[in-house]
Structure formats: C-alpha cells, structure tokens
Amino acid sequence: MDESGELLELRTEAGGLRYYLAGKPIHAGELLELLLDDGRWMLGRYEWNYRKEDSPWFYLDTESGKAVDLNTERSLLRWPNSNTY
C-alpha cells in the first residue's frame, strides 16, 4: 500500500471512461482512503456516474450519506490495507 497516496487517473476503456488508482481500475462502491488536510487517512466509499464532466464522490459515512466531491487534480487517495479493515 502506498503511504503517500496518489491522484486518480481517468482512462478510456472499451466500455467507456473509468478512473484508476495506482494502476488499478476503481469500481463504484469500492472502499478507498482519502488523505485529509490534517494528515489523517479516512476510509470511505467511492462513487462516480461515468460522466467526464462530473467529479467522483467520496462517501465518508454510509449512514448519514455525508460525501465530498473529489478534486481529481488534488485529492490524494490510496487502496486500503485489507488487513486493517
């Protein structure tokens, strides 16, 4: 797992557009970690509607539905360590 995080990369696949993280495709509903301004990592759920003009969303809390709009040029993300969760 990359401790520093990476930016999302938008790629074109046979079926259309998809974001990638660390060379792996991201599917709607997958868990990722977002680096917060205070240096902590927050686990959340990734969602995107597959429209290039719309940013992906990062759901911080599945019960309240609280989400943040990911800035694909600044938001650092990483795959969570499966042994941690």
JOVEN-V340100 format. One line per field, one symbol per residue. burial: 1 if it has 16 or more other ideal C-beta (glycine too) atoms within 10 Angstrom, else 0. A space follows every 10 residues. Layout:
burial: ???
This chain:
burial: 0000110100 0000000110 1000010000 0111100000 1001110100 0000111111 0000001101 0000101111 00000
